[in-house]
Each structure stands twice: as structure tokens, then as C-alpha cells.
Amino acid sequence: MLTLHLVRHAPTLPNAERRYPLADEDAPLSPAGRTLARSLRLPLEALALTSPSLRARETAALAGFPHAAPVPALAEARFGVMAGRTWAELETEFGGAPRAWIDALADPTSAQGPPGGETGHAFHARVRAWLAALPDAGEVVAFTHAGPLRAALCLTVGLHAVATPPATVATLHRAGGHWWLAALRPGS
């Protein structure tokens, strides 16, 4: 049996500002984020993987996994024109279109997404390929972002709507080709 712990990185300043990260932005954890990352309790003997981003790598290191291997598939979705903006700014400029873009990005079958960003299909295909490449047994801790965490929950257990604040940990099991959700611990 495989046990997979998906961990959303701890808080950053862009999280506090409630804005989508810029494509090339690599924000460090906030002071509160560093404290929260240190409080995470995960199995230290697990295989540790991380998004290449600083915020995920820093969360991994502070949680006891300084040598977590970077995996491009765990990177956040590319948000295109939404990057660097808050939801209020997006609605002011684009009206209801941002809701449609986010809904498309959350749909594994959608050929749409934010203009200049990833499509729902491409984003989920990236996460699906990573899930398929995981070992058949053992324990894995993967430090990632809200988007890949939600995509993995959608692809494995069909969960399409879930709150995943920074430092959320979702624990999944896989055996015989079947996934189930064992725990969902929202970050505080």
C-alpha cells in the first residue's frame, strides 16, 4: 500500500495579500509561515518530494525534509493574465470571466483556462502523470501548492471542491489501483 501526504506550502506574503502569484515570483515564507511549517508533523522516514518553488522547498526544510527532491509536476498551475492580481482586481477588469477561467482550470477535461495560462486538461495531465509514477508501496510526502493538491484530490478520490489553506495536509492511500482519502487537516 502507498501512503501519500500532500502538503500545501505554508503562508507567504502573496497568500496574505490574497493574490495569484506571478509566473516568475518565488516568494519566501512569511514569519508566520515559517512558524507554521516548523509545526508540521509528518513521517520523517517518508520519501520527500517538493515543488521547485522556494515556498514549497522552505516548507519542506522547516518540516524536517531539507533534502526533498524537486519535482516540476508539483509546481503551481500557470495563471496567465490572473498572475499578480487579487480576485477583486480581476473582477473589476474582467467581470465574470475569472470565475469561468478558474472553473476551467479545475476541470480535468477542459481545453480552457486563464488566457496565457494552463488549460484544465494540461494541468491535470501533469498531476495525473506524477501520481501514476509514484511507487506502489511505502510512504511519500509531497510539498506543493493549492492547485496541484486540489487536482490530486479530484483525480484520485473525485473531490472537486475543498478548502486548502496554507499548510493543509491531505493523506491518501492507494492499494490495488484504488485511492481513498484517510485524512484532511487544514492548516491553521
N, C-alpha and C positions, 0 to 999 in steps of 0.2 A: 504494500500500500504506500502511496505517496501522500505526504502531508505538505501542503503549500501554505505559507504565511505571506500574504500580500500586504505590504505596509505602505501607506501613503506617507510621503515625507512630512516632517514636522514643519511648523509655520515659518513663513518668510515675510518680508515687508510687502511684496505684491499680494500675498494672501490677505494680510491685514487691510490693504487698500481695496481688496475685492476686485482686482483687475486681472485680466488674462495676461500671462507672461509674454514678453516679446520673444520672437524666434531665437534671437541670439543672447537673450538675457540669462544669466546664470547666477541668480540671487542666492546669497548665503542664508542660512537660518537666522531668524531674529533671536535676540537673547532668550525670549520665552520659548522659541522653537528649540534652542539648544538644551534648555532645561527639560522640555518635554521629551526630546529624543533620548536623553540620558535615562529617563524613567521607563522606557520601553523594556518589557521583559519578554525575550524571545529565546528559543533554544540555541545556545551558542555553538552546539556541535553541528548545526544545520549547514548545508551548502548555502552560501550567501551570494546573492546577485544584486545588482543595483542598476538603475538608470545611470547613464553617463553624467547627468546634471550634478552640479555642486550640491544643491539642496538634498538630493537623494543620497549622494555619497557621504555628505556630512551627517545625515540622519543615521546611516548605516554605521559609520565610525563611532558616533556617540552612543549608539545602542549596543556596541560591543563587536562590530564586524568591520574593523578597519581595512581588511583585505578583500571585501566584497568585490566580485568581478563585474565590471561594467558590461551591460548588455544593451545594444541600441534598441532592441524591441521594447524595452521598458520605458523609453522616452515618452514624454507627454505628446499628445496629439499636436499637430501643427494647426494653429488657429487662423492663419491668414490675416484678413482685414480686422479680425477681432483682437489681435495681439496688442497689448499695451493699453487696452481700454477697459473701463468698467461697464457693467450692464446698462447703467443709466446713460452713459455716453453713447453706447451702441444704439439704444432705443431712440435717443434724440436724433442721431444721424440717419439711422436705417429703419426706424419704425418697428414693425413686427418681424422683419426679415431675420434678425439674430435668433429668434426662437426657432424658426424653421431650419436655420443653419445648424444649431446645436442638436435639434431633433434628428437631423440627417446624419450628423457625426455619431450619434448614439445608436444608429440603425446599421447593423452588420451588412445589410443588403443594399444600402443607399449609395447611389453614384453621385450624390450631392454632399456638400459640406460648406464650411465658410469659404467665400471667394479667396483664392490664393492659399487655402489650407488643404488639409487631408479630407478625403471623402470618407463616409462611414464605412464603406466596403474596404478601402485600403487600410484604414486604421485598424479595423477588426481583423483583417487578414494578417497584419503584422503581429497582433497579440495572439491570434489563433496558432500561427506557426510557432511562436515561442512556447505556448502551452503544449503543443504536440511534441516538442523537442525535450521536454522535461524528463528526468529519469522515471522509471516505472515504480521505484520504491525509494524510501528514505524521506528526508525532511529538507525542504528548501525554504529560505527566507528571501523574499524579493522586495527591494525598496524601490518604489515607483511613484506615480502621480495619481490624481483622482481619475483621469481619463482611462489609463490602462487598467486600474483597479476595477472600475465600473465595467469596462469592456470584458475583462476576465470573468466577472460575476455573471454578465449577460451570456457569454459563450459557454460557461461551464454549468451553471445552475438556472439559467433563464431569468435571473433577477435583472429587471430593466430600470428600476427606479430605487435608488438608495442614497442616503446622505453619507458622505465620506469626508468628514472634516479632517484637517491635517492630523497625522499620527494615527489614523484609523488602521486597525489590523483585521483583515478577513482571513480566517483559517478554513481551508478547503481540504478535503480528502479525495483521492482518486484510487479506485480499485476496479479491476475488470472493465476498464474503459468508461466507468461511471463516476461522476463527480457529485459531491454533496458538500453543503456549507455546514461546518461544525461550529463556527463562532464568528460573530461580527462585533468588534469592540471599537466604537467610535473614539477618536482622540478627544482629549479634554481641553 
